[in-house]
Amino acid sequence: MIDMNWVLVIIGETMVIWGAICNLIASIGLLRFPNFYVRLHALTVGTIWGAFVPLIGVGLIAAGSEFLGDYRWFMAGAAFVTATLLLFLAPVGSHAIARAAHKSKAAIVYPKVVDKLEEDREKGEIR
Amino acid sequence: MDLETHVTTVLSAAIPIFTVSIILYSIRFFKGPTIPDMVISVDAISYAMAVFLTVLAVIFKSPILIPCAIVLMLWAYALDIYVAKYLEAKEYGD
């Protein structure tokens, strides 16, 4: 018979290790990529695979670990709530900062082939 | 090997990886040529630090560390929105 706590703990540990590796990959990408709009892709790896997935994993570990006492349900629930809030709020923040950077020209689009957003803004179709 | 030793061993192996990635994010924060670069690096540091706090809470068996992770993640979101507002309109507030 398979112990249910061991199943939860093994799945959670796999997710935490995977998230740590993705955090490392995202940090190398954020350091090596050439400009701001390319670095946003590395940030996306760091938020979804590097923060959402290990938070779910920590929740599963806390739910399956009986040595944590009665407070393990509090830890599991708070980890799930953090993961859900991060899943909704992190893309909104990235989108807001990218839009502001393009509109205020704080980050120059340097190796540029085509920029339809800037053309539309010059024609006055969007603000 | 019982469950407690297994969990502590595997999660202790994840600590150096998180530490190295936080150090690499902060190098980008100090180098960052433009303001949006510094803002997204602070975001990444906050998200990695929130996960790190929850991992430490399981290792140290202290549930009081978990609400700090929620507050840290919400601060990163508030920083995004405030800096975006400032870059677009050059003012804070409403």
Contacts between the chains, C-beta under 8 A, distances in Angstrom:
chain1	res1	chain2	res2	distance
A	5	B	3	6.4
A	6	B	3	7.0
A	9	B	3	6.4
A	9	B	6	7.1
A	9	B	7	6.1
A	13	B	7	7.3
A	13	B	10	4.7
A	13	B	11	7.4
A	16	B	10	7.6
A	16	B	11	6.7
A	16	B	14	5.6
A	16	B	55	6.7
A	17	B	10	7.1
A	17	B	13	7.5
A	17	B	14	6.0
A	19	B	51	6.6
A	20	B	14	4.6
A	20	B	17	4.0
A	20	B	18	5.7
A	20	B	21	7.6
A	21	B	17	6.8
A	23	B	17	6.9
A	23	B	18	6.4
A	23	B	21	4.2
A	23	B	48	5.5
A	23	B	51	7.7
A	24	B	17	5.5
A	24	B	20	6.4
A	24	B	21	4.8
A	24	B	24	7.8
A	26	B	21	7.2
A	26	B	44	6.9
A	27	B	20	7.6
A	27	B	21	4.1
A	27	B	22	7.7
A	27	B	24	3.7
A	27	B	25	5.2
A	27	B	28	7.8
A	27	B	44	7.3
A	28	B	24	6.5
A	30	B	24	7.4
A	30	B	25	6.4
A	30	B	28	5.1
A	30	B	40	7.6
A	30	B	41	6.5
A	30	B	44	6.4
A	31	B	24	5.4
A	31	B	27	6.1
A	31	B	28	5.3
A	36	B	34	6.2
A	36	B	36	5.3
A	36	B	37	5.6
A	36	B	40	7.8
A	39	B	28	7.9
A	39	B	37	6.6
A	39	B	40	6.5
A	40	B	40	6.8
A	43	B	40	5.0
A	43	B	43	6.7
A	43	B	44	5.8
A	46	B	44	4.8
A	46	B	47	6.6
A	46	B	48	7.1
A	47	B	43	7.6
A	47	B	44	7.4
A	47	B	47	5.6
A	50	B	21	7.8
A	50	B	47	7.0
A	50	B	48	6.7
A	50	B	51	7.5
A	51	B	47	4.0
A	51	B	48	6.8
A	51	B	50	6.7
A	51	B	51	5.4
A	54	B	51	4.9
A	54	B	54	8.0
A	54	B	55	7.6
A	55	B	50	7.6
A	55	B	51	6.0
A	55	B	54	6.4
A	58	B	51	7.3
A	58	B	54	4.5
A	58	B	55	6.2
A	58	B	57	8.0
A	58	B	58	6.1
A	61	B	7	6.2
A	61	B	11	7.7
A	61	B	58	5.8
A	62	B	58	5.9
A	64	B	3	8.0
A	65	B	3	6.4
A	65	B	4	7.4
A	65	B	7	5.8
A	65	B	58	7.1
A	66	B	3	7.3
A	67	B	3	6.7
A	67	B	4	4.5
A	67	B	61	7.5
A	68	B	58	7.3
A	68	B	61	5.6
A	68	B	63	7.9
A	69	B	61	7.5
A	71	B	63	4.2
A	72	B	63	7.9
A	74	B	63	5.3
A	74	B	66	7.3
A	75	B	54	7.7
A	75	B	57	6.2
A	75	B	58	7.1
A	75	B	63	5.0
A	75	B	66	5.5
A	78	B	63	7.9
A	78	B	66	4.1
A	78	B	67	6.6
A	78	B	69	7.6
A	78	B	70	6.7
A	79	B	54	5.5
A	79	B	66	6.7
A	79	B	69	7.9
A	81	B	70	6.8
A	82	B	50	6.6
A	82	B	54	7.3
A	82	B	66	7.7
A	82	B	69	5.4
A	82	B	70	5.1
A	82	B	73	6.1
A	85	B	70	7.0
A	85	B	73	6.5
A	85	B	74	7.3
A	86	B	47	6.9
A	86	B	50	7.7
A	86	B	73	5.5
A	89	B	73	7.5
A	89	B	74	7.5
A	89	B	77	4.6
A	90	B	43	7.6
A	90	B	47	7.0
A	90	B	77	7.3
A	92	B	77	7.4
A	92	B	80	7.8
A	93	B	43	6.6
A	93	B	76	7.0
A	93	B	77	5.0
A	93	B	80	3.2
A	93	B	81	6.7
A	94	B	40	7.2
A	94	B	43	7.5
A	94	B	80	7.3
A	96	B	80	5.7
A	96	B	81	5.9
A	96	B	84	4.0
A	97	B	36	5.6
A	97	B	39	5.6
A	97	B	40	6.5
A	97	B	80	5.3
A	97	B	83	6.4
A	97	B	84	5.1
A	97	B	87	8.0
A	98	B	36	7.6
A	99	B	84	7.0
A	99	B	88	8.0
A	100	B	36	7.6
A	100	B	83	7.2
A	100	B	84	3.8
A	100	B	85	7.6
A	100	B	87	4.0
A	100	B	88	4.9
A	101	B	34	7.6
A	101	B	36	4.2
A	101	B	87	6.7
A	103	B	87	7.5
A	103	B	88	5.7
A	104	B	87	4.3
A	104	B	88	6.0
A	106	B	34	5.6
A	106	B	35	5.7
A	106	B	36	5.7
A	106	B	87	5.6
A	107	B	34	4.9
A	107	B	36	5.2
A	107	B	37	7.3
